[in-house]
């Protein structure tokens, strides 16, 4: 069974995007090819952080947390965000 990853992307401009996927590398290519509406305006996305989960439900729960204020503070404490 393939696992799910929650990933944090940073664009060349410093913007951040948080998402989940079974294949974060393939998803990164989609973001950089401007195939995602949310990340289309930015260029040169890079994965700066990843976590792996057994189920999509767990990954989605973690993604939602990381998008919250507390989650962003946690990422900042880990040195992922400025």
Rosetta blueprint (number, residue, H / E / L):
1 X L
2 X L
3 X L
4 X E
5 X E
6 X E
7 X E
8 X E
9 X E
10 X E
11 X L
12 X L
13 X L
14 X L
15 X L
16 X E
17 X E
18 X E
19 X E
20 X E
21 X E
22 X L
23 X L
24 X H
25 X H
26 X H
27 X H
28 X H
29 X H
30 X H
31 X H
32 X H
33 X L
34 X L
35 X L
36 X L
37 X L
38 X L
39 X L
40 X L
41 X L
42 X L
43 X L
44 X L
45 X L
46 X E
47 X E
48 X E
49 X E
50 X E
51 X E
52 X E
53 X E
54 X L
55 X L
56 X H
57 X H
58 X H
59 X H
60 X H
61 X H
62 X H
63 X H
64 X H
65 X H
66 X H
67 X L
68 X L
69 X H
70 X H
71 X H
72 X H
73 X H
74 X H
75 X H
76 X H
77 X H
78 X L
79 X L
80 X L
81 X L
82 X L
